[in-house]
């Protein structure tokens, strides 16, 4: 993290007083005990106390806070529910932590136009809960959905197991209201589709809290599919399982979810929840089909057929809702299950082209030997999003270091085979220093220039995403070799 | 008459932009120029013709991704995907005939630059939702990239979203990776006859809120059409479900089979109902679906001779008005009221487009933010200067 600014630290009491003038009462927290719950997010290996915590309740308060920060060059870190796995909302010692937890109301549900307008602190699952009695839901389902906020989902462009068919957050948003560093409040989108100018809504989604503070979100609601069934498929080799994934998609079927677990993950999950997984499988797939029952029945048969052709040794179709939930129970508990057999684990999040899965898994095993640490794999096979879990003991400093090295090697591998550093967890502070593996300096400069258009002083969520910050004034310069450049050798007429 | 520069490779493209930057030459960036009549008229110093940077780079059907060069004709892409029973799910319209040109022109990247989408926008998204990544050149003459070739990617800002719908004003792309999806086995359409605009939109919204996976909902004159796609037994069952659901409307119902459906929805996609009279002005209004009929009624109260039809369950209104010096923009945009929607002038004479804001004017704070974003890519305003107003 960047070094703390002593001038800001020295002004702490003045900053606290200014915030108290904006947010009265208990909305400003400056004592150590009160700030403790905010010292980290779900990337809990990294902790830092914020300068002060402020919990506004109204948009004018958010606007006044940001304007104050801009005028006084004070940094600010926005935070939803604090469930980021990449340190996206990790506090910074010389920055205000701006918590949006009090923005927790569902403002409007409009079934005819199939959308809901909510405040950013409403949880992801809270939206679905608010509309389920009418048979609707909000599609993106990150595994933290019970706790994570929709504002955080916008910041991270959160995914989930059903992305392949239903898209990520960005494909399910209709509009937002946000506050800029200047304090200006702007609305992007609404209940209608597509943008009237540049798609700033699309840009904001996944911008990791670096561009603006979201104060309202309009999401698209979907009607719940009438039926969902899951198929459990065990294969004697990982290659067989990966092959089956490709074959299902090539046959024209887009399942609601398609998850893969390696042998170690299957073992851990089975020991933990007893989902009835086949213990002899080297690769296990859970394929979920959803839609009208007649379609689901038809597609379940096709998937089973494709799996048998690809040498599946286990083919089990859920016969009722209870069994479907049981099939998923092991997968959903895979992380805590792995937690039972290791003091600590590190969860990675690379994305690779599906066709390279087998080779990536094999290479990961080789790396596991080199770094002398075990790796367990659970992933969204349908969209090539890997979640390797590296097992280690944080009490052994050597192991933590080796786990970090191993993790970085895996992400480099993802990039090398044509994939990316992060599929759904975000860059945050976790993958910040690896950005150079995927992007050139020019690529990153272009992104930083976009940042400058929103936040010219780099005050918003500092220290995240970019490995090296450059001043906006420097980035804005245009180098022109005034008329010294001859016309290149290009056809011209 | 502007000269034309035709680079043959991404590197030549970069050199061309670098040269333009140094010589302060503005560039009219074109694939095939099929949508030149859309947007504000431009007067650029040079035409930058991308047709020399063309061809499929990579297509793996099981990856659901196609990577191609910027100049690749749409026709070529669609033919390639059709061979493997796949498609561009956003259903890019062919606006050629509407804009007074022949059908079948244009590039995929051109469609992406306009963030175009057809009837399936409702269920599958627009071009923006399908652009996975790109490489190109910014207004500093620098080659850069963003995104990737994989389905799930949150590494860095999603610049693909910004580029989609930027009408070529931010950067010149040389390569894109686009998500593709399996084409449906079957397509059938339920048609309700004789519903008023209000009743039709109500029926369409009910259908969209049902579990029957409707992938197109349009209302043209007295016909309200609902599209169902997928495997045969499923389409059959959903069709029955929809009939039951909508029996309360009292409308007579009919059906279109797969072939008829294709023609019908292609016509909706390409705005064929308004492509005839070339002198009429055409607007596209995006609004909350239930607001569509009221917006049309407000316009009709002042201009009784308009023609209108609805797509996207009522959320997309296509409107033809008799030509006038200001395309009746105050009436059209005024009719939006507080719905939050936007109106784009799709077809009008050059002189009209020169004087009327083609794209919906934005509030000051948003407009100046958009301006700063533009500058962050193209500080000297080389690309398609003035196209977006």
Interface residues (C-beta under 8 A of the other chain):
Chain A: X110 X111 X112 X113 X114 X135 X136 X156 X157 X159 X163 X164 X167 X168 X170 X171 X175 X180 X182 X184 X185 X186 X187 X188 X190 X191 X192 X193 X194 X195 X196 X197 X198 X199 X200 X201 X202 X203 X205 X206 X207 X223 X224 X225 X226 X246 X247 X249 X250 X252 X253 X254 X291 X292 X294 X295 X298 X299 X351 X352 X353 X354 X355 X380 X383 X384 X385 X418 X419 X420 X421 X422 X423 X424 X425 X426 X427 X431 X435 X438 X439 X440 X442 X443 X444 X445 X446 X447 X449 X450 X451 X452 X453 X454 X465 X476 X478 X479 X480 X481 X482 X483 X484 X485 X486 X487 X488 X489 X490 X491 X492 X493
Chain B: X3 X4 X5 X6 X7 X8 X12 X15 X16 X18 X19 X21 X22 X23 X52 X60 X61 X62 X63 X64 X65 X85 X115 X117 X121 X125 X126 X128 X129 X138 X140 X142 X143 X144 X145 X146 X148 X149 X150 X151 X152 X153 X154 X155 X156 X157 X158 X159 X160 X161 X162 X164 X165 X166 X170 X181 X182 X183 X185 X202 X205 X208 X209 X210 X211 X212 X213 X230 X231 X233 X234 X236 X237 X238 X241 X286 X287 X288 X289 X290 X312 X315 X316 X339 X340 X341 X342 X344 X359 X360 X362 X363 X365 X366 X367 X369 X370 X372 X373 X374 X375 X376 X377 X379 X380 X388
